Amino acid sequence: MGDHKEQPLRVGAAVRRRRRALELTLAVVAERSGLSVPFLSQVENDRARPSRSSLEKVADALRTTAVELLAAADPACSVDVVRAEETEPAPDPQVRSLVRGHHQMHASEFTGDHDAGREFQHRNDQLMYVADGAVEIEAEGRAYRLGRGDTLYLTGGVRHRWRATVPETRVLVVAVAEHIEAVQDRPR
């Protein structure tokens, strides 16, 4: 009752739109991502559903994030409930989008370990909240240790990386969507 019922997200059109907006060929995206042209074609035509890892590779090749591609794939709705039990079973680590659709805000829940070697830099501001466990975040040359209930605010453009330091850590990340010009580009 009132829940937003839908088929699994289909990101093919979002991938195609982003690729064409950047004026890239499938071959260039394949080279950048390490994925094959036939697979990327199947993804764009919604004949293949990329794994989380493959979607991140595609997103990196398209200079965006997997969250942005998923958001662009789903039509916006004004009221939406994302239920915990709707999450597909996945091996750790797990990422769950807490907001569906193409909105001004994105929120994701990260559970379990995380690729500490991957560096992030988002155009707009974001807030990280540790719901359970503990994390270590490296930003602007400093390390920050956060425990349950702690938050860290990052201004847009700050390069950072993070890792869970306790098993079953849950981190909520809330950010202004990349497609919104919330801040002026800062010199890097």
C-alpha positions in Angstrom: 0.0 0.0 0.0 1.7 3.2 -1.2 4.9 1.3 -2.0 6.6 1.9 -5.3 6.4 -1.5 -7.2 8.6 -2.0 -10.2 10.7 -4.3 -12.2 14.4 -4.6 -11.5 16.3 -1.4 -12.6 17.3 -1.4 -16.2 20.3 0.8 -16.7 20.9 0.3 -20.4 19.2 3.5 -21.6 21.1 5.5 -18.9 24.4 4.1 -20.0 23.7 4.8 -23.6 22.6 8.4 -22.9 25.7 9.1 -20.9 28.0 7.5 -23.5 26.4 9.5 -26.3 26.5 12.7 -24.3 30.3 12.2 -23.9 30.4 11.4 -27.7 32.1 8.1 -26.9 31.9 4.8 -29.0 31.3 1.5 -27.4 34.8 0.6 -28.3 36.2 3.5 -26.2 34.1 2.6 -23.2 35.1 -1.1 -23.6 38.8 -0.1 -23.6 38.4 2.2 -20.6 36.3 -0.3 -18.6 38.1 -3.5 -19.5 34.7 -5.0 -20.6 33.9 -6.3 -24.1 32.0 -4.4 -26.7 29.4 -7.2 -27.1 28.7 -7.1 -23.4 28.4 -3.3 -23.3 26.0 -3.5 -26.3 23.9 -6.1 -24.4 23.8 -3.8 -21.3 22.7 -0.8 -23.4 19.9 -2.9 -25.0 18.9 -4.3 -21.6 19.7 -7.8 -22.7 22.4 -8.2 -19.9 22.3 -6.9 -16.4 25.7 -5.8 -15.2 27.1 -6.9 -11.8 27.8 -4.2 -9.3 31.5 -4.5 -10.2 30.8 -4.2 -13.9 28.5 -1.3 -13.4 31.2 0.5 -11.4 33.7 -0.1 -14.3 31.2 1.3 -16.8 30.5 4.3 -14.5 34.3 5.0 -14.2 34.7 4.8 -17.9 31.8 7.3 -18.4 33.2 9.6 -15.6 30.2 9.1 -13.4 29.2 6.8 -10.6 27.1 3.6 -10.5 24.6 5.5 -8.2 24.1 8.1 -10.9 23.6 5.5 -13.6 21.0 3.7 -11.5 19.3 7.0 -10.6 19.1 7.9 -14.3 17.6 4.5 -15.1 14.6 4.9 -12.8 11.8 7.4 -13.3 11.4 9.8 -10.4 8.4 9.6 -8.2 7.3 12.0 -5.5 6.9 9.5 -2.7 8.8 6.2 -2.5 9.5 3.6 0.1 12.6 1.5 -0.2 12.1 -1.6 2.0 15.0 -3.5 3.5 13.6 -6.8 2.3 13.6 -5.6 -1.3 17.4 -5.7 -1.4 18.7 -8.5 -3.5 21.0 -11.0 -1.7 24.6 -10.1 -2.5 27.9 -11.2 -1.2 29.7 -8.7 1.1 30.4 -5.9 0.5 26.9 -4.7 -0.3 25.6 -1.3 -1.5 21.9 -0.5 -1.3 20.4 2.7 -2.8 18.1 4.3 -0.3 16.6 6.7 -2.8 15.3 5.6 -6.2 15.0 7.8 -9.2 16.6 10.9 -10.6 16.5 13.2 -7.6 18.5 16.1 -6.1 19.7 13.9 -3.3 21.3 10.5 -3.3 21.6 8.2 -0.3 23.3 4.8 -0.2 24.0 2.2 2.5 27.3 0.4 2.4 27.5 -2.8 4.4 30.6 -4.9 5.0 34.1 -4.3 3.8 34.8 -1.7 1.1 37.6 -1.3 -1.5 39.9 0.9 0.5 42.1 1.5 -2.5 39.4 3.2 -4.5 39.5 7.0 -4.3 36.4 9.1 -4.6 35.9 12.7 -5.6 32.4 14.0 -5.9 31.4 17.3 -7.4 29.0 18.2 -4.6 28.9 17.9 -0.9 28.3 14.7 0.9 27.7 13.4 4.5 28.9 10.0 5.7 27.2 8.5 8.8 28.4 5.4 10.5 25.3 3.4 11.5 27.2 0.4 12.8 30.8 -0.6 13.2 33.7 1.7 12.4 35.5 3.2 9.5 38.7 5.0 8.7 38.5 7.8 6.1 41.4 9.5 4.4 40.7 13.0 3.1 43.1 15.8 2.4 46.1 14.0 3.7 44.5 13.2 7.1 43.0 10.1 8.5 39.7 10.2 10.4 38.5 7.3 12.6 34.7 7.2 13.0 32.6 4.9 15.1 28.9 4.2 15.5 26.9 7.4 15.3 29.8 9.6 14.0 29.5 11.7 10.8 31.9 13.2 8.4 31.0 16.1 6.1 33.0 16.4 2.8 32.8 19.5 0.7 32.4 18.9 -3.0 35.7 18.2 -4.8 37.5 16.7 -1.8 39.4 13.5 -2.8 38.8 10.7 -0.2 38.9 7.0 0.4 37.5 4.9 3.2 37.5 1.4 4.6 35.6 -0.5 7.3 37.7 -1.4 10.3 35.1 -3.6 12.0 33.1 -6.5 10.3 29.5 -5.8 9.5 30.1 -2.0 9.4 27.2 0.0 7.9 27.8 3.4 6.4 25.2 5.8 5.1 26.3 8.2 2.4 24.0 11.1 1.6 25.0 13.5 -1.2 23.7 16.2 -3.5 23.3 14.5 -6.9 26.1 14.9 -9.4 23.8 16.2 -12.0 22.9 19.2 -9.8 25.1 22.3 -9.9 25.1 22.7 -6.1 28.5 24.2 -5.9 30.7 26.0 -8.3 33.7 24.0 -9.6 36.6 24.6 -7.2 40.2 24.7 -8.4 41.8 21.3 -7.8 
